[in-house]
Amino acid sequence: MIKDIEYKYRKLINIFVLFFYKILRTFYKNNNSELKLIILKNRKTLSEAHSLLSENQYAENNYGIPGNVFLSINKPIDSFPTYSDIFIFISRYLNKPINYLEIGVSVLKNYIQMNESLQNSNLTCFDINPIAPNSLFIFNENNKRENSNENIFTGYNNENENVLSYYKGNVLDREETGVFRNAHNSKFNFIFSDALHEHDAVITEYKNIIKGNLDEEFILYFDDLDFPGLENTINLIYSDIKKEYKDVFCTTFYINGWVGQHEKLHKNALISTIDFYEVMKKEKIKLPFIRRWI
């Protein structure tokens, strides 16, 4: 009885939270024509992806997806920007071909969109899970690098000429991340951190994979600053990066995640050698509670 009441209470609270964010989104209308085209393309890509993970597959391996998010994983999402849309938009400000790393790809929902929109890019995944079964078509498991670790898979997007790679490993394991760094000896200019959302885990991930692995011009993006203590963690990382780079900026804002309007907005941080706070103003990109850290 008590559990039933608690469930109904949480469900009611969630309805009010989603309604609040729905109202909030109406105050942020984006009229940037390029971003609109990116959103249309990404929604088309997702509609063609069909089921990213079935109930039976989820029961066997949840790929780090909370139950409430899984219920919406395959639902259509509206035209309010997601971080996937913003990634593609801001990537054009890098002056080199994109060398992208996503840490914590889960079922590759974001990665699939990046692969469809970017061209002539290197797109790398790092995740503790095997490749999600419904996304195996992206990679050719028989095309492993010669003499490489058996957990590294490669693929190629013939249409967009993207080189794809997937590394199955633990971000907290120095030996496994060391193997990864040796296999990918070129520095990344776009890294998306979306694995474990705890202070110690994010700091370890930063030390094991990110630190010393950023190009001279880069974008470093963190999701879910709403998690307890994570904003302070990102501030520590930002402070450390500023010791190495003369000009580096951090912008935070709220934005839709994987399942769009079906969950609350996420607080995200964008650390870069490019001042994206000014870019957003110039490009008239409106995101809730956007601010620049000092």
N, C-alpha and C positions, 0 to 999 in steps of 0.2 A: 504493500500500500504506500509506504513512504517513498520507495523507489519510483513508483508510478507518479506520485505527486511531484517529485524532484524532476523527473523527465519532462512532465508537462510544463513545469515552471521554466526549465532551460529552453524548451521549445518556444514558449511564449516570449521570453527575453530575446531569443534569436530573431524572432519575427519583428520585434520592435527595433532591434539593432539594424537589420536589413532595411527596414522602412526608413530609418534615419539616414542611412547612407544613400538610399535611393533619392531622397529629397536633396541631400547634399550635392549629389552628382548633377542635379538640374542647374546648379549655379556655375557650373564649369563647362561651358560649351566651347568646343574646339573647332575653329573654322580654318585651320591650316589645311590647304588642299592636298599637300603631299602626305600628311598624316592620315587624312581621310582615305586616300588611295591605299595606304599601307594597311589600314584597318579592314578595308573591304577585301584585300587579298588574303590577309590572315584569317578572316572569317571563312572565306572560301576554302582555304587550305584545311581548316579544322572540320568543315562540313564534309570534305572528301576523305578525311582520315577515319571516319566511322567510329567504331568502338575502340578506345584507347586501352581499356581494360575491362573485361567482363566480370560478373560477380564470382564465377568459379575461379577465375584467375586471381582475383583480389583475395579470395579465401586462402589460396595457396601462397601468395606473396603480396603483401599490401603496398610494396614499393614506397613505404614511408608516408602513405597518404592517409590522413585522418578519415574516419568513417563519414563525417558530415560532408567533407570535400569530395569523397568518392561518389556520393550520391548525385553529385552535379558534374562529375568529370566529363561526361559526354553530352551535357546539355548545351544548346546554342547559347552564345553570349551576345550582348548588345554592342552598340558602337562606342561606348565609353572606352577610352584607351586602357589597354593592359600593359604590363611591363614589356611583353613581347613586341607590341607595336612601337613602344618608345625605343627599344633596343635597335630596331631596324632604322628608325628615324635618326637617332643620334650617331649610328655607326658611320654615316656619310661624312661626319666631321673629322674622322681619322684620315690622315693623308697617305696611308699605306693600305694594301690589301688586308682584309680582316683576318687576324689570327685569333680565333675565339676559343675560350675554354669555359665550359659550364660544369660546375662542381655540384653534384646532386641533381641529376637529370630525371630521376624517377622514371616515368613512362614516356619521356621525351616530348611532352606536349609543347613546350617552348622551343625545343631544339628543332622539331619538325618545321615550325614556322620560320625559324632562322634559315634553315636549309633551303626552303622554297623561295625566300626573298633575297638572300645574299648571293653574290656571284664571285667566282674566282677567289674563294675564301677557304681557309683551313678551319674546320669546325670539330672541336675535340670535346668528348664527354668524360667525366670521371664520376663513377658511382659505385657504391658497395654492392649493388644488385646486378644480376645478369641483365642483358638487354631485354627490355620488356617484350613479351612474345609478339604483340601486334605491331611492333616497330622493327622487327628483325629484317624486314624488306629493305630498310635503309642501308644495312651493312651486309657485306659479303664475308661470312665467317670463314670461307675457304681461302680468303685472300689475306691471311695474316702476314705481317712483315717477316721476312726470312730471319730465323734464329731469334725471334722476339718472344717475349713473355706470352704464355698461352692465354692470358686474360686481355690481350690487346687485339681488337678487331678493327678492320678498316673497310671503307667503302668509298664510292665515288658517285657524285651527282653529275651525270653526263650532260644534262640540260644546262645547269648553272655552273658546271665545272668546279664544284666544291670538293675538296678532299676531306673525307670524314674519318674519324677514329673514335673508338670507345675503349676506355680503360676501366676494367672492373677492379676496384681496390678500396682500401680503407684510408680515409684522409687522416686518421689518427695514427696510422702505422708508418713510422719513419722509413722503414725498409721498402715498403710498397710504394710510398710516395717518391722515394729515391729512384726506384726503377722507372717510375713514370717520368720523372724529370730527365733522366738519362735518355729515355725514348723520345722525348719532345724537347730537343735542345734549343729550339728557337723561342724567343720570348713572346709572350702574348700581349696583344694590344687591347683585348676586350676579355675580361673575366667576370663571370656571373657566379656569385657564391650563394647557393641555395641548398646546402646539405643540412648539417646539424645546427640548430639555433640555440646554442648554449655558449656561455662565455668561454669556458676552457676549450671547447671543441672548435670554435671559430678562431681563437688565438692559435691553436695548434695547426689548424688548416692554413692559416696565414703564414706561419713559420715554415711548414712543410712544403707548401705548394706555391703560394703567391709571392712571398718576399723574395726579391732578387730575380723574379721571373716576369716582371713587367717591362714592356718596351719603353723607349724614351717618351713616347706619346701613348697614353693608355686611357681606358675606361675600366674602372673597377666598381662593380654593382653588387649591393647587398640587399636581400629581401628580408622582410619580417623583423624590423627593428622594434615591433611591438612586444616581442618576447622579453621577459624580465631580464634587465641588465644588459641587453644586447646593444642598446644605443651607446652606452658607455664603452662597450667593447669596440664598436666601430670608431668611436672617437679616439681610442688608444691607437688603433691601426692607422687612422688618418694622421695622427701626430707623428707616428713612426715614419710614415711615407714622406711627410713634409721635411724630414731630416735629409732625405736623399734627393728630392726633387725641388728645384727652386720655385717653380710655379705649379701649385696643385690646389684644387678646389673641391669642396664637398657640398653637394646640394641634397636636401631631403624633401620628400613630398609623400603624399598618399596616392595610391593608384590601385587599379584592379589587378588581381593575380590570375592564376590559371583558369578559374571558373567564373571570372567576370563578376556580374552583378549578383551571383548566387551566394556570395560570401561578403564579409566586410572588406573595406579598403585596407590595403597593406601600407605600412610606413616603410619606405625604401630610402637607401642612401646611394648616391652616385659620386664616387671619388674619381677625379680625372685631372689631367693636365689641361683640359679645356674647361672654361668657366660656363657650365651648362645652365647656371642660374640666369646669366645674361643671354645665353642662346634661347632659352625658353621664352624670355621676355621678347626678344627680337622676332622669334618665329610665332609668337602669339599662341604658345602652348599653355593651356590653363590646367593646372593640377592643384588639388586641394592642399592647403597649408605648406606651400613650397617656400623654402627658405635656404639661405646660404650660411654654412658654418664659417666661423672665423678661424 
